[in-house]
Amino acid sequence: MKKVMKSFLVLSILMLVLAACSSKEETKGNKKAELIVSTWGFSEDFFRANIYEPFEKEHNVKIVLDTGNNADRLNKVRQGNTDVDIIFLSDYYAQQGVTEDLFEKLDSSKIPNLEKIYDVAKAPVGEGYGPAYTIAQFGIAYNADEVKQPITSWENLWDKDLKNKITIPSITSTTGPMFLDAASKITGIKEFDEDKAFNEMKKVMPNVVKEYGQTSEFVNMFSQGEIVAGPIMGMYFASLQEAVPNAKFVTPSEGGYAVMNTVNVVKDSDQKDLAQEFVNYMLSKEVQEKSAKEKVDSPVNTEVVLTEEEAVNMTYGEELIKSLNTLDMKYVNEQSKTWIDRWNRELVQ
């Protein structure tokens, strides 16, 4: 009898273990796959409702966000302490990821929407790597009530009338190297000349109240009247105009600069096929049109058509896109340490 009871007990335990394993497998089988997306976190409500949720529904996947600034999020991928599949970065930081072999080369046959975007947006950080899903313009904003004459060129920021009245981006920011390039351009030469650029930077510094590292600093200084002008990305101009209704944004006569926000697949991702589908989705007319009409991101898909009103404050249209200056981000990253050291030695008071 004892043997029978013992055998029954062992059998019961075995059945419970098998049932538990079966239950786990069933749960695992029903669990949605996750696509981890590293991004800035701005306009999160818009992206969640209009971009992420439709993709989740179509692909039976759950999108998990990892938010923060460019540098911090790229460092996580560098250190290998993240499961990120997709990463959104400005071209300056994306180029670092390409150089360090952190990103997967894309299979263009899986991203047919690549053929529908502006040529300049197709491979801004190297052939086969993530495209720009949006292009912002780096130009000049100014308070028309506080300047003696309209600002139309980069050179105007050097005017003596603007002493202690402007801000400029820090050299460590995404747009810092662009302003350094503009300093070279106002000398009348086409090719970048480091010595001439830094010589011009010394001349503009008396006009600079403070350098800004984040756009929110520019907005605060402009809103409070600490500055009357400065270089900024057009996508932030609406915030300036809310505070200062007569604010103006201009593309300088020497040309604005294209700031390209890219989307890349992380090399260590275990969801590479799905990640490439997501890249293709971000370039689709549907997504690009929604983002543009809500004033979230300027479109790179050439099939998107905006009305004059919808295009306000957007970097929109082939003519404007072609007029923008672009920097070789590989060269910028190679020179970055030298420029930062020289900036700190020669310009920082």
C-alpha positions as CSV (number, residue, x, y, z in Angstrom):
1,M,0.0,0.0,0.0
2,K,2.8,2.3,0.9
3,K,4.5,1.7,-2.5
4,V,1.2,2.4,-4.3
5,M,0.8,5.7,-2.4
6,K,4.4,6.7,-3.1
7,S,4.0,6.0,-6.8
8,F,0.8,8.0,-6.9
9,L,2.5,10.9,-5.1
10,V,5.4,10.9,-7.6
11,L,3.0,10.7,-10.5
12,S,1.0,13.6,-9.2
13,I,4.1,15.8,-8.8
14,L,5.2,14.9,-12.3
15,M,1.8,15.9,-13.7
16,L,1.9,19.2,-11.9
17,V,5.4,20.0,-13.2
18,L,4.4,19.1,-16.8
19,A,1.2,21.2,-16.4
20,A,3.3,24.2,-15.2
21,C,5.7,23.8,-18.1
22,S,2.9,23.6,-20.5
23,S,1.3,26.7,-19.1
24,K,4.6,28.6,-19.4
25,E,5.1,27.5,-23.0
26,E,1.5,28.6,-23.7
27,T,2.1,32.0,-22.1
28,K,5.4,32.4,-23.9
29,G,3.7,31.5,-27.2
30,N,1.0,34.0,-26.7
31,K,3.3,36.8,-25.5
32,K,3.7,39.6,-28.0
33,A,7.2,40.2,-29.4
34,E,8.8,43.5,-28.3
35,L,10.4,46.1,-30.5
36,I,12.6,48.4,-28.3
37,V,12.8,51.9,-29.8
38,S,15.4,54.4,-28.6
39,T,14.2,58.0,-29.2
40,W,14.1,61.5,-27.8
41,G,10.7,61.3,-26.2
42,F,9.2,64.5,-27.6
43,S,5.6,64.5,-28.9
44,E,5.3,61.0,-27.3
45,D,1.5,61.2,-27.1
46,F,1.3,61.9,-30.9
47,F,3.7,59.1,-31.8
48,R,2.1,56.6,-29.5
49,A,-1.4,57.1,-30.9
50,N,-0.7,57.8,-34.5
51,I,2.5,56.0,-35.3
52,Y,3.3,53.2,-32.8
53,E,-0.1,51.8,-32.1
54,P,-1.0,51.2,-35.8
55,F,2.3,49.4,-36.3
56,E,1.8,47.3,-33.2
57,K,-1.6,46.3,-34.3
58,E,-0.5,45.4,-37.9
59,H,2.6,43.4,-36.7
60,N,1.3,42.0,-33.4
61,V,4.2,43.6,-31.6
62,K,4.6,45.8,-28.5
63,I,6.8,48.9,-28.9
64,V,8.8,49.7,-25.8
65,L,10.4,53.2,-25.7
66,D,13.9,54.1,-24.3
67,T,14.0,57.9,-24.2
68,G,16.8,60.4,-23.6
69,N,19.2,62.7,-25.4
70,N,21.4,61.6,-28.3
71,A,24.6,61.1,-26.3
72,D,23.2,59.1,-23.4
73,R,21.2,56.8,-25.7
74,L,24.1,56.1,-28.0
75,N,26.3,55.4,-25.0
76,K,23.9,52.7,-23.8
77,V,24.3,50.9,-27.2
78,R,28.1,51.4,-27.0
79,Q,28.2,49.8,-23.6
80,G,26.0,46.9,-24.7
81,N,23.7,47.3,-21.7
82,T,20.5,47.7,-23.7
83,D,18.3,45.6,-25.8
84,V,17.4,48.4,-28.2
85,D,16.4,47.3,-31.7
86,I,15.9,50.7,-33.4
87,I,17.6,54.0,-32.6
88,F,16.7,57.5,-33.7
89,L,19.7,59.9,-33.7
90,S,20.8,63.1,-35.3
91,D,23.3,62.6,-38.2
92,Y,26.2,63.8,-36.0
93,Y,25.7,61.0,-33.5
94,A,24.5,58.4,-36.0
95,Q,27.9,58.8,-37.8
96,Q,29.6,57.9,-34.6
97,G,27.6,54.7,-34.4
98,V,28.4,53.8,-38.0
99,T,32.2,54.4,-37.4
100,E,32.0,52.2,-34.3
101,D,30.2,49.4,-36.2
102,L,27.2,49.6,-33.9
103,F,24.5,49.5,-36.6
104,E,23.3,46.9,-39.1
105,K,23.5,47.5,-42.8
106,L,20.0,47.7,-44.2
107,D,18.6,45.5,-47.0
108,S,17.1,48.0,-49.4
109,S,14.8,45.3,-50.9
110,K,13.0,45.3,-47.5
111,I,12.7,49.1,-47.5
112,P,11.0,50.0,-50.7
113,N,10.0,53.5,-49.4
114,L,13.7,54.5,-49.6
115,E,13.0,55.2,-53.3
116,K,10.4,57.7,-52.4
117,I,12.5,60.0,-50.3
118,Y,14.8,62.9,-51.2
119,D,18.2,61.7,-52.4
120,V,20.0,63.6,-49.6
121,A,18.0,61.7,-47.0
122,K,18.7,58.2,-48.3
123,A,22.1,57.5,-46.8
124,P,23.3,60.6,-44.8
125,V,25.8,58.6,-42.7
126,G,27.0,56.1,-45.3
127,E,25.6,53.8,-47.9
128,G,23.5,51.1,-46.5
129,Y,22.9,52.7,-43.1
130,G,19.8,54.4,-41.7
131,P,18.1,57.1,-43.7
132,A,16.9,60.4,-42.5
133,Y,13.2,60.2,-41.7
134,T,13.0,64.0,-41.3
135,I,15.2,67.0,-42.2
136,A,15.2,70.1,-40.0
137,Q,16.6,73.4,-41.2
138,F,19.3,75.3,-39.1
139,G,18.8,79.0,-39.8
140,I,18.4,82.2,-37.9
141,A,15.5,83.4,-35.7
142,Y,15.3,87.1,-34.6
143,N,12.9,89.5,-32.9
144,A,11.8,91.9,-35.6
145,D,10.8,94.5,-32.9
146,E,14.4,94.6,-31.4
147,V,16.7,94.8,-34.4
148,K,17.5,97.9,-36.5
149,Q,17.2,96.0,-39.8
150,P,16.0,92.6,-41.0
151,I,18.5,89.8,-40.6
152,T,19.1,88.1,-43.9
153,S,22.5,86.4,-43.7
154,W,24.8,84.6,-41.3
155,E,27.1,87.7,-41.5
156,N,24.4,89.9,-40.0
157,L,25.1,88.1,-36.6
158,W,28.5,89.8,-36.6
159,D,26.9,93.3,-36.7
160,K,28.1,95.6,-33.9
161,D,24.5,96.6,-33.2
162,L,24.0,93.1,-31.8
163,K,26.6,93.3,-29.1
164,N,25.5,91.2,-26.1
165,K,22.3,90.4,-27.9
166,I,22.7,86.9,-29.5
167,T,23.3,83.3,-28.6
168,I,25.1,80.6,-30.5
169,P,25.2,76.8,-30.2
170,S,27.9,75.2,-28.2
171,I,30.6,73.4,-30.3
172,T,29.6,70.1,-28.6
173,S,26.0,70.4,-29.8
174,T,24.7,68.9,-33.1
175,T,24.5,72.4,-34.7
176,G,27.8,73.8,-33.3
177,P,29.9,72.5,-36.2
178,M,27.4,74.0,-38.6
179,F,27.8,77.5,-37.1
180,L,31.6,77.1,-37.3
181,D,31.2,76.3,-41.0
182,A,29.0,79.4,-41.4
183,A,31.8,81.4,-39.8
184,S,34.1,80.1,-42.5
185,K,31.5,80.8,-45.3
186,I,31.2,84.5,-44.5
187,T,34.8,85.0,-45.4
188,G,33.7,84.3,-49.0
189,I,35.4,80.9,-49.5
190,K,33.6,77.8,-50.5
191,E,35.8,75.1,-48.8
192,F,35.9,75.1,-45.0
193,D,39.0,76.8,-43.5
194,E,39.5,76.1,-39.8
195,D,41.8,79.0,-39.1
196,K,39.5,81.5,-40.9
197,A,36.5,80.1,-39.1
198,F,38.0,80.5,-35.7
199,N,39.3,84.0,-36.5
200,E,35.7,85.0,-37.4
201,M,34.4,83.3,-34.2
202,K,36.6,85.5,-32.1
203,K,35.0,88.5,-33.8
204,V,31.4,87.4,-33.1
205,M,32.0,86.5,-29.4
206,P,31.4,90.1,-28.1
207,N,27.8,89.8,-29.5
208,V,27.3,86.5,-27.6
209,V,25.5,86.6,-24.2
210,K,25.8,82.8,-23.7
211,E,26.3,79.6,-25.7
212,Y,23.4,77.2,-25.6
213,G,23.6,73.4,-25.4
214,Q,19.9,72.7,-25.5
215,T,17.2,74.4,-27.6
216,S,15.1,75.1,-24.4
217,E,17.9,77.5,-23.3
218,F,17.6,79.5,-26.5
219,V,13.8,79.6,-26.2
220,N,14.0,80.8,-22.6
221,M,16.6,83.6,-23.4
222,F,14.6,84.7,-26.4
223,S,11.3,84.7,-24.5
224,Q,12.7,86.7,-21.6
225,G,14.4,89.3,-23.9
226,E,18.0,88.3,-23.0
227,I,18.7,87.9,-26.7
228,V,17.2,89.2,-29.8
229,A,18.6,86.7,-32.4
230,G,20.6,83.6,-32.9
231,P,20.9,80.4,-35.0
232,I,18.3,77.7,-34.3
233,M,16.6,74.8,-36.0
234,G,13.3,75.8,-37.7
235,M,11.3,73.0,-36.0
236,Y,11.5,75.0,-32.7
237,F,10.5,78.3,-34.2
238,A,6.8,77.9,-33.2
239,S,7.8,78.0,-29.5
240,L,9.6,81.2,-30.1
241,Q,6.7,82.8,-32.0
242,E,4.3,81.9,-29.2
243,A,6.4,84.0,-26.8
244,V,7.3,86.7,-29.3
245,P,4.6,87.1,-32.0
246,N,6.8,89.3,-34.2
247,A,9.7,86.8,-34.3
248,K,11.0,85.8,-37.7
249,F,12.8,82.8,-39.0
250,V,15.0,83.1,-42.1
251,T,17.1,80.9,-44.4
252,P,20.4,82.9,-44.6
253,S,21.5,84.1,-48.0
254,E,24.6,81.8,-47.7
255,G,22.2,78.9,-47.2
256,G,20.8,77.2,-44.1
257,Y,22.0,73.8,-43.0
258,A,20.3,70.4,-43.1
259,V,20.0,68.7,-39.7
260,M,19.0,65.1,-40.5
261,N,17.5,62.8,-37.9
262,T,18.2,59.2,-38.8
263,V,16.7,55.9,-37.9
264,N,19.1,52.9,-37.6
265,V,18.8,49.2,-36.8
266,V,21.1,48.2,-33.9
267,K,23.6,45.4,-34.8
268,D,22.8,43.4,-31.7
269,S,19.1,43.4,-32.3
270,D,17.3,40.1,-32.4
271,Q,14.4,41.7,-34.3
272,K,16.2,42.8,-37.4
273,D,13.6,41.9,-40.0
274,L,10.8,43.6,-37.9
275,A,13.1,46.6,-37.3
276,Q,13.7,47.0,-41.0
277,E,9.9,46.9,-41.5
278,F,9.6,49.7,-39.0
279,V,12.2,51.8,-40.8
280,N,10.2,51.3,-44.0
281,Y,7.0,52.3,-42.2
282,M,8.6,55.5,-40.8
283,L,9.4,56.6,-44.4
284,S,5.9,55.8,-45.7
285,K,3.6,58.6,-47.1
286,E,1.0,57.8,-44.4
287,V,3.4,58.3,-41.5
288,Q,5.2,61.3,-43.0
289,E,2.0,63.1,-43.8
290,K,0.6,62.6,-40.3
291,S,3.8,64.0,-38.7
292,A,4.0,66.9,-41.1
293,K,0.4,68.0,-40.7
294,E,0.7,67.9,-36.9
295,K,3.9,70.0,-37.2
296,V,5.9,67.3,-35.5
297,D,8.4,66.4,-38.3
298,S,9.1,67.8,-41.7
299,P,8.6,65.2,-44.5
300,V,11.3,63.5,-46.6
301,N,8.8,61.4,-48.6
302,T,8.4,63.3,-51.9
303,E,4.8,62.0,-52.3
304,V,3.6,64.1,-49.3
305,V,1.8,67.3,-50.5
306,L,1.2,70.1,-48.0
307,T,-0.9,73.2,-48.3
308,E,0.8,76.6,-47.8
309,E,-0.6,76.7,-44.3
310,E,0.5,73.2,-43.5
311,A,4.0,73.9,-44.7
312,V,4.5,76.9,-42.4
313,N,7.6,76.2,-40.2
314,M,8.3,73.0,-42.1
315,T,11.4,72.2,-44.0
316,Y,9.3,71.3,-47.1
317,G,9.8,71.1,-50.8
318,E,12.5,70.1,-53.2
319,E,13.7,73.6,-53.8
320,L,14.4,74.3,-50.1
321,I,15.9,70.9,-49.4
322,K,18.4,71.3,-52.3
323,S,19.4,74.8,-51.1
324,L,20.5,73.6,-47.7
325,N,24.2,73.1,-46.9
326,T,25.2,69.6,-45.6
327,L,28.3,68.7,-43.6
328,D,30.4,65.6,-44.0
329,M,29.6,64.1,-40.6
330,K,32.5,61.6,-40.8
331,Y,34.9,64.5,-41.2
332,V,33.1,66.5,-38.5
333,N,33.5,63.6,-36.0
334,E,37.2,63.1,-37.0
335,Q,37.8,66.8,-36.3
336,S,35.5,67.2,-33.3
337,K,38.1,66.8,-30.5
338,T,40.5,69.3,-32.2
339,W,37.6,71.8,-32.6
340,I,36.4,71.4,-29.1
341,D,39.9,71.9,-27.6
342,R,40.5,75.0,-29.8
343,W,37.1,76.4,-29.0
344,N,37.8,76.1,-25.3
345,R,41.2,77.6,-25.6
346,E,40.5,80.5,-27.9
347,L,36.8,81.4,-27.4
348,V,35.6,80.5,-23.9
349,Q,36.1,83.4,-21.5
